[in-house]
Amino acid sequence: DIGPGGGRIVTGAREACRVHGLRHEFLRAADVNARFPAFTLPPGYAALYSPDAGILRPEACVQAHCQAARDLGAVIRD
């Protein structure tokens, strides 16, 4: 998660990680720029790095949920 250092995105993600006991690291703009050369954050920005995070493809998730429901006998009506 990247945004203004005191903004809702970064502070909200940080709080969610704290509440749920998720590993995370708060990085200032200079830290992100040095560690991840693909990014060039402006001063005042920050990031919350979660090493266990990933990316989900929503369409694939919905298909998997529907298939699991079908396997358990559900009828999917769209």
PyMOL commands that set and color helices and strands:
alter all, ss='L'
color gray80, all
select helices_A, chain A and resi 8-20+29-35+58-71
alter helices_A, ss='H'
color red, helices_A
select strands_A, chain A and resi 2-4+25-28+45-49
alter strands_A, ss='S'
color yellow, strands_A
deselect
rebuild
show_as cartoon
